[in-house]
Amino acid sequence: MKTLIFALAAMSFATASAAVAAERTVSIVLVHGAFVDGSGWKDTYDILSKAGYEVLVVQQPTISLRDDVAETERVIAKARHPVILVGHSYGGMVITEAGDNPKVRSLVYFAAYAPDAGESVSTLSEVPVPPGEHSAPLVTEGNYLFVDRDKFPTSFAADVDAATTRFMGAAQLPFGLQAVQTKVDRVAWKTKPTYYMVTSEDHIIPPTLLRTMAKRSGAKVTEIKSSHAVMLSHPREVAAFIRSADTSATD
């Protein structure tokens, strides 16, 4: 019996040691966009975690850009390794500023705003929408914006299960006008390696605007046929693109 116990203990120790040895030398911090929370990253989180990465998820309230940047920097500080900072949609505004943190190694944008200094969600949204493209069907409630609940499934995530997107529409986080109107003053993509995935079927941010922001950032750009909610409809492709930003990866 003692022999069996010692054998099991040795196996457990060996497994634990292997897990430690397999841990990657960079951490990944995921920043969600407006109207949703960090749970949308779950599939991506699972894939990256299984690949040996420490993955942290920011749950910023999306009421004030400054508070969202501060919350992201708090999470960056917790990371064990240099950080690949990832942002979706409005999360791009956040990582553009928070990415200036010296612990951040590179930036990855998904269907995201990539503002220059002096730009905000509001100013970027003033660009005319090209024929055949779409912008978010927004409604205002006091100091907050929401996506029209009835139009949410087809606007935000037309290629995701309808039951899921109906719930997402009902469970939206308020998007504060302070977050919408505040202009960035730090632009990390000017000094950090940058990666950008354009979603060609986006009905929240016009694809032409996504391509313009991606090009001017000097990012490594890829394009995918996806709705705005690319991490829900294409989590494997999203995880693989994030991994492409890990220059320390060997496999």
MIGUFI-693436 format. One record per residue: y, z, x of N, C-alpha, C in turn. Coordinates in pm, whole numbers, plus 50000, padded with zeros to 5 digits. Layout:
<rs>
YZXYZXYZX...
</rs>
This chain:
<rs>
498805000050083500005000050000501265000050087501215008450194502375009150282502614995750349501514988850383501644975850447502344965950356501964966250226502594957450129504084960450115504404973450109505824977350095506634972650215506074974650336506784970350457506944955150459505904948050412505974933450410507054928650314507124934850193508144931250096509544934350149509674945950215510974949650273511404939650379510434935250461510744925550565511174912250505510474908250396510854895850329512244896650270512594907950210513924909850152514994909350260514704915750374515664915750484515874901550538514744894250549514844880550600515634871750506515414873550374516154865850275517644868850281517974881850291519384885950300520024880250425519274880550537519814875450662520084860450653519134853350587519314838950571520534835850488520764843950383521924841750296523214843650373523254853950458524444856550539524664845150637523554840550700523654829850799524154816850737523814814850608524174802350541525604802250489526294813550493527644814050437528584804850513529334797250439530294787950499531454795450563532164788250649533244794650723534614792550660534624786950539535864786150461535594791850322536634797050260536564801650122537264791450033536904791349906537504782149810538164790149699539434787449673540174794249567540514783949460540094786549337540264777349225541384782249132542314773349101543474776849018543474767948894543364774048776543314766248652544694761448611544704752948509545954747548458546434754648334547334748048262547914753848141546934752648024547124761547928546414761847799544984767147809544414767847929543044772447948543024783548053541834789448075541734799648179540704795548284540404804648374539544801348487538094798748452537664801748329536264799648293535884784848294536864776048286536564761748294535994757448428536144765948529535624762948661534174767248678533524772748576532224779248594531194770148661531014758048611530004749148670530324745848814531584743348842532004740648979531774752849067532114764449015531874777149086530404778749122529534776349026528104777949050527604768549159528014755949153527564746149252528034750049392529304753749405529854757149537529284770249590529084779749502528494792549544527094790549598526304782249531524944779449576524934772149709526024765149739526134758149866526594767249979526794780049950527124789650055528574793350068529424788549976530844791649984531184804549912532124811949967532784822549891533784815449800533634817349669534504810649572535234821349491536554820449488537364829749411538124822049304538264827949187538904821449074540154829249035541284822449033542554828748994542654828548841543064839748784543334840448640544814843248621545624832948645547064834548630547464832848484548484839948438548824839848295549574827448246550064819048334550804806748301552054809148217552694820348239553954823548171555144820748261554994823748389556064821948487555474816048614556064805348666555564799348789555574809348903556634817048915556724826649026555594836949018555304842048899554224851748884552864845248912552704832648872551434825748895551214823349044552264819949115552174818249260551814831549326552464842349283552184855549340550734859649315550234857049195548844860549165547884852249250548204839749271547354831349355547364836149499548524840049549548584845249685547824858449699547794866249593547014878749595545534875649612545064865449542543654861549553543374855449691544294847349742544124841649876543944852749979544724863449964544644874550059543274881250060542554880349948541234886549937540134878250002540384865450026539354856550079538924860750219537634859450247537104863550377537394853250486537694841050447537824830050543539104822150516539444812750604540514803250571540184796350439541224792050368541074788250228541304773350203540414767650123540674754850056541224758549919542454754749892543134758649769543104747049670542554749549552542274739049454543064741549326543714731149274544474732749151544214721549053544104725248927543944715448819545194715548733545724703748700546834702348605548054710548651548544719648567549654728248607549314736248732548034738748755547634745648877548124738649002548394725548992548964718549106550354723449142551134727149042552444733149070552274745949152551294753649110551044766649173550584765049317549604756049341549094754849477550084747949569550994740149514552014733849597552864744449666553184755149594553944766149655553034775749730551964780449665551094790349728550384784749850550214771449854549554765249968550324766350097551574770550089552384772950209551884785150284551054793250221550454805050285549684800750410549904807550523549244803250648547724804150644547174811450548545724812550537545104800150473545934791850409545434779950341545274768650441544064762950444543744752150536544044738450476543724736550347543934723550284544104725350134544604714850068544884714949925544064704149856543564707449737542834697649657543394697749515543844686149469544444684749337543494676949245543344681749121542574674649020543454672348898543744659748867544574656548750545784665748745546434667348858547394678348874548784673548910549744681848873551114679848921551154682949071551784673949145551994676149288553484674049313554294684049279555754682349281556334682149422557484675749432558294676849553559314687949528560044691549631561044702149617562064698349511562394708049425563374705749320562804699949193561484697949188560854692549068560114703448992559984701448862559264710648774558354702448684557514709248608556724702348506557654694748412558754701148377559704695148284560304682248339560764682348463561404670348519560384659248541559174662848584558144652748605557714646448473557784654248366557384649148235558424640048172559614639148233560654630248181560404615648215559464613148306559154599348344558564592248223559064580448187558544573248070557034570748080556354572147968554914569747965554654554747951553904548748043553654534248036552864530447911553014518347864552254513647748550744515347771550054520147668548614522147678548204535347737549164543147787548864556447840549374567047746549044579647777549354590447684549874602647759550654610847689551044624047739550594634347636550664646847675550124657547590550864658547457550144659847345550784662147215551134676947201552324680347245552704694447255553444699247131553284712147105554054718847001554704731147063555884734447017556624745947070556564757446971556244769247022556264781446941557074791747019558334793546981559204802847054559404798247196559044806847292559214803647434557944798047497557044792847415555764788247466555424774247415554614767347493554084754347453552584755447432552064747347340550634745947316550334731247294549094727347316548644714147274548304714947126548744705047050548424704546907546924707146890546614717646814545224722246804544284711346750544734703846652543874693446594543634681946692544604679646780544484668546874543914672847009543714685747027543264690947157541964684447205540914683647121539644678147171539764664147230540454655247163540554641447212541604639947321542614648547322543674647547423543254653947554542674665747546542394673547667541044670047728540054667447642538694666047695537824657547604538164645047592537444636147500536004633947541535674635947670534314633747719533524646747733533964657247665533274670247665532794672947523531714680547512531154684047381532244688547285532254682847165533344685347070533394699947025532244706447013532244720546973532944729147078532714725647204533374732947313534874730747310535294718447291536734715647296537464720747172536784721447060537424727446941537704742246967536744748947030536974763047065538104764347166538124755747265539204756247365540554754447299540624745447202541884743447130542314755747054541334762746997541644774946921541994786647013541494786347136541654797747227542684795247335543604786147312544594782547414545424794347462545724794247592546704803447648548104797747626549084806147598550454801147585550984796647721551674785547721552274780047842553764783047836554214792447919555584797247912556614787147960557764786847893558814777547932559324780448073559224792948119559604795948257558704788548355557424787448320556494780048405556794765148400557174760448284557444746248263558724741848334559734750248332561064746148376561414750248519560664759248579560984763948713560664753148817561614750748906561444740649009560844746749135559994739149202559374744149325560364743049441560214752049536561064751149655560254751249784558944752749774558044751449889557034740549857556804731449949555934719949921554864719150031553714725050001552664726250103552024712950141552024703150047551364690550082552084682750192553284686950224554004680150333553484684450470552764695650475552284700850604550794703550609550094702950495548664706150491547854693750452546644692150507545764681250461545574682150310545694670850241545714670750095544724660450040544084664349930543084656049863543454655549715543264643749654543724642349516542744633749436542274639149323541414631549231542204627749107542364614749084543064609348968542044607348855542404611748735541564609848617542114598248536541374587048535541914574548480541964574348327541244583648260541254584248114542064596348064542994600748144543764612848113544734610447997544714619247898545644618547786546584630547781546624638047890547554649247903548674645748000548304641048119549274635948217548974621148237549934612348217549674598048230549084594448366548004586648372547404583048500548374576648599549344568848549550324562848640551104573648714551474584348645552184595348711551274602348811550004604248775549054610348868548964602148996548854588948981548734580249098549984580649184551154581249119552414581949193552494594749276552154606049215552204618749287551174619049399549994613549374548954613349476549384605149596549954593349569550354584449678551444590449765552464596149703553574601249783553204613749862552144620849818551714632849891550964629350018550584616650034549814612750151548384617550145547914620450024546584626250007545484615950029544284621050057543084612950046542774612149897542814600149840542764598549695541454592249651540914597549543539794591149475540124590749326539504581549256539774580249113538454580849037538464587548923537254589248844537564586248697536624579948630536794577248487536474590048412537514597348379537344610548319538574614148238538354623248143539464629448072540174639148164541184645748111541944655648187541044667048236540054670848154539184682248186538044678048277538374672948393537374667048482536364677348532536754689748548535794699648598534734703248494535024700448368534044702648262533124690548247533674678648255532864666648232532174661348357532704664548474532124659448600532104670448707531444681648682531494692748779530874689348915529834681148918529214677749046530154669449133530834659949070531784651749144532964660149191533394669449107534494678349144534094687049263532914692949256532444701449366532304693349495531774681349485531614672949604532954669349665533954666749582535274663249634535914675249704535724687149647536224699149714535544700849850534234698649852533514700049978533994689950082534474678450038534974668550134536204673450209536854683750152538034689550218537634699950322536354703050330535854712850428535474705550554536354705150650536104697950775535104705250863534734717650827533754725050905532334722350856532194715650738530874713250680530074703750769528784706450779527924698450867526854691050791526804693050655525764686150577526334681150447
</rs>
